[in-house]
Each structure stands twice: as structure tokens, then as C-alpha cells.
Amino acid sequence: METPGRAPRGTRKRDVPLTEEGICVAALRLIDADGVEALTMRKLAAELNANPMSLYHHVPNKEALLRGVAKLVGSQFRTPEGEDRTWQERLRQLALDFRALAHGHPNLVAHTFSHPDFIQPEDPFWLGLTGTLAAAGVPPREIPRVGAVLCAVFSGLLLTELNGALQRWATLPPSPDVHGGEEASEVTSADADTLFRRALEAAIAGVESQTAACVAGRGTEGGNA
């Protein structure tokens, strides 16, 4: 007596119902492995052992799916508590956590950074950043502008780190006009950490300068009153 063959993958009945979160988790696995461009709804359905059409009951298209995946990853971000920490320490932790998240999902982050709406007002990172800037004494009207600059600095730095540009730039030899210049050496992961921290400290110094200028401005206005 012949044993009935196993039904093809994607046609067998699932033991667990599909959910939007479960679909996003599976999509993230595929993106981490092969990149955003390689992700298709058919591949995702096979990964979930589901009929491709059943996915559309939860996500209307790939664009909506990617937004859901980005939101899922963003929810992993934890805003540091600031009760017993200086705003400088909080900003360092925000930036380092942001970097760790980017390195954990480089394919998704590189794709997400190419869209202008990758940070939303309700995102934990933005909430933590603006709260930290408020603690630093940045005037409320200036917080969105300063926050935007810091987001540009951090995301740009991370993008060049992820695509290898930062490492390549750091290995370029200096101009022949530079006295005593030597050919740059290979960049290690420790060097990349140092470059990021240097940029972070420069950003913190910039916020300190901005805050000091605002305080000085208020003092001048008070003296002229």
C-alpha cells in the first residue's frame, strides 16, 4: 500500500492562524537573510506555509508589509530612563542603541534610511531623542530642528558604515601636501567603533554649544529689559 505523499509547501493547513505580527516576523527573517529586494509575497507565503493570497488579508501589499516590519524593529528600541543620568549619557545611549539595532538588521535599515518618513513622531527613538534634548535645555521651538540634524548625522553615519563607504574613506591616503602623511591602514571593527564615538561626541558638543548660546541669549535679553 502506497503512503500518501506530503502536500506541497504552502498548501498544507497551518496549525496556527496567520497574524500581521507573525507575517512581519517571518518577513524580517527573510530580509535579514537575503535583503529587501529578494523578498516576495510568494517567498513569504512559502516561509509561513500559507497560501500567498491569504497574506493579503493582513497586509495589502509589499510596501505596507515593509512598513510593518520597520515598525516591528522600531518597537525593539528602548528609551533610556533619565532620572539619574545626565542628558549627555542619555544621548550616548540612544545613539549606541540605534547603531546596535542598525547592525542587527542591516538590510532593512539600509532600505528604510532611503525613505524620508523612516522616523515618525511616535517612534521610541524620536520620543527619547526629543525628551533628551528637552532635558539638555534646548528651547522647545528648537527641539525639532536640533533633533532633525542629529537624526541626519546618526543615520548618515550608520548608512555609510553599513554600505562600507566609511571604512573605505578611512583607508584613503591623505593629500600629498599633508606634512608627514602616510598611507592609511586597514579599518578594523574597533576603528569603526571609534569613528562612530567621535561623531557622537562631536554631536554632543554641538548640542552643548547650542544650549549655551540659547542661555546666553536669554541672559542678554534679560539684561536689556
C-alpha positions in Angstrom: 0.0 0.0 0.0 1.4 3.4 -1.0 1.9 6.1 1.5 0.1 9.3 0.6 2.6 12.0 -0.5 3.0 15.1 1.6 1.2 18.1 0.3 3.4 20.7 -1.3 4.8 23.5 0.9 2.3 26.4 1.2 -0.8 24.2 0.6 -0.8 22.3 3.9 -3.2 23.6 6.6 -1.5 25.8 9.2 -1.7 24.8 12.8 -1.6 28.5 13.9 -3.6 31.2 12.2 -1.8 34.0 10.4 -1.4 37.3 12.1 0.1 40.6 10.9 2.8 40.4 13.5 3.7 36.8 12.6 3.9 37.7 8.9 6.2 40.6 9.8 8.4 38.4 11.9 8.8 35.9 9.0 9.4 38.8 6.5 12.2 40.1 8.8 13.9 36.7 8.8 13.9 36.7 5.0 15.1 40.3 4.8 17.9 39.6 7.2 19.0 36.6 5.1 18.6 37.9 1.6 17.7 41.6 1.6 14.6 43.6 0.8 14.7 43.2 -2.9 14.7 39.4 -2.7 11.5 39.4 -0.6 8.3 38.5 -2.4 4.9 37.6 -1.1 5.2 34.2 -2.7 8.5 33.5 -0.8 7.0 34.8 2.4 4.0 32.6 2.0 6.2 29.6 1.5 8.2 30.6 4.6 4.9 30.7 6.5 3.5 27.5 4.9 0.5 29.5 3.7 -1.4 30.3 0.6 0.0 33.6 -0.9 -3.4 35.1 -1.2 -4.1 34.6 2.5 -1.3 37.1 3.3 -3.3 39.9 1.7 -6.0 39.6 4.3 -3.4 41.1 6.7 -1.0 43.2 4.6 -2.4 44.8 1.3 1.0 44.9 -0.5 4.8 44.7 0.0 5.0 48.4 0.8 2.6 48.0 3.7 4.5 44.9 4.7 7.8 46.7 4.9 6.2 49.5 7.0 5.0 46.8 9.4 8.4 45.2 9.5 10.1 48.6 10.2 7.6 49.2 13.0 8.3 45.8 14.4 12.0 46.5 14.5 11.5 50.0 15.9 9.4 48.6 18.7 12.6 46.8 19.9 14.1 50.2 20.7 14.0 51.1 24.4 14.1 54.7 25.5 16.7 55.0 28.3 15.5 56.2 31.7 16.9 59.6 32.6 16.2 60.0 36.3 19.8 59.5 37.5 21.6 60.1 34.2 22.9 63.3 32.5 21.4 64.2 29.2 24.8 63.5 27.6 24.7 59.9 28.9 21.2 59.5 27.7 22.1 60.8 24.2 25.1 58.5 24.0 22.9 55.5 24.9 20.3 56.5 22.4 22.9 56.7 19.6 24.6 53.4 20.6 21.3 51.6 20.8 20.3 53.0 17.4 23.6 51.7 16.0 23.2 48.3 17.6 19.7 48.0 16.1 21.0 49.0 12.6 23.8 46.4 12.8 21.2 43.8 13.9 19.1 44.3 10.7 21.4 46.0 8.2 19.4 45.0 5.1 16.2 46.5 6.4 17.9 49.6 7.8 19.7 50.4 4.6 16.4 50.2 2.7 14.5 52.2 5.4 17.0 55.0 5.5 16.3 55.7 1.8 12.8 56.9 2.7 12.2 60.3 4.2 9.5 59.1 6.6 11.5 56.4 8.3 11.2 58.2 11.6 7.7 59.0 12.9 6.7 61.3 15.8 5.5 58.3 17.8 8.7 56.3 17.3 10.5 55.4 20.6 13.8 56.8 19.2 12.3 60.2 18.3 10.5 60.4 21.7 13.7 59.5 23.5 15.7 62.0 21.4 13.4 64.9 21.9 13.0 64.2 25.6 16.8 64.2 25.9 17.1 67.5 24.1 14.5 69.0 26.4 16.5 67.8 29.4 19.5 69.4 27.9 17.8 72.8 27.9 17.2 73.1 24.2 14.3 75.6 23.7 11.0 73.8 22.7 10.8 75.6 19.4 14.4 74.4 18.5 14.0 70.8 19.6 12.6 69.5 16.2 15.4 71.3 14.3 18.2 70.0 16.5 16.6 66.6 16.6 16.4 66.6 12.8 20.1 67.4 12.5 21.1 64.7 14.9 18.9 62.1 13.1 20.7 63.1 9.8 24.1 62.8 11.5 23.4 59.4 13.0 21.5 57.8 10.1 24.0 59.1 7.5 26.9 57.8 9.6 25.3 54.4 10.0 24.4 54.2 6.3 28.0 54.8 5.3 29.1 52.3 7.9 26.7 49.7 6.6 27.5 50.1 3.0 31.3 50.2 3.6 31.8 53.8 2.5 33.0 54.9 5.9 35.6 52.2 6.1 36.8 53.0 2.5 37.1 56.7 3.2 39.1 56.0 6.4 41.6 54.0 4.3 42.2 56.7 1.7 45.7 58.1 1.9 46.0 61.8 2.9 46.8 64.5 0.5 50.5 64.6 -0.7 50.5 68.2 0.7 49.9 66.9 4.2 53.3 67.1 6.1 54.3 63.6 7.3 51.2 62.0 5.8 51.4 58.2 5.5 49.1 55.8 3.7 46.0 55.0 5.8 45.9 51.5 7.2 43.0 49.0 7.1 40.0 49.9 9.2 39.0 47.3 11.9 35.7 47.0 13.7 37.4 48.7 16.7 38.3 51.6 14.4 34.7 51.8 13.2 33.5 52.0 16.8 36.0 54.8 17.4 34.8 56.8 14.4 31.2 56.5 15.5 32.0 57.6 19.0 34.0 60.6 17.7 31.0 61.7 15.6 28.8 61.1 18.7 30.9 63.3 20.9 31.0 66.0 18.2 27.2 65.9 18.1 27.0 66.2 21.9 29.4 69.1 21.8 27.2 70.7 19.2 24.1 70.4 21.5 26.1 71.8 24.4 27.1 74.8 22.2 23.5 75.3 21.1 22.2 75.2 24.6 24.9 77.6 25.9 24.1 80.1 23.1 20.4 80.0 24.0 21.2 80.6 27.7 23.5 83.5 26.8 20.8 84.9 24.5 18.2 84.8 27.3 20.7 86.4 29.6 21.3 89.2 27.1 17.6 89.8 26.7 17.1 89.9 30.4 19.9 92.5 30.8 18.4 94.6 28.1 14.9 94.5 29.6 
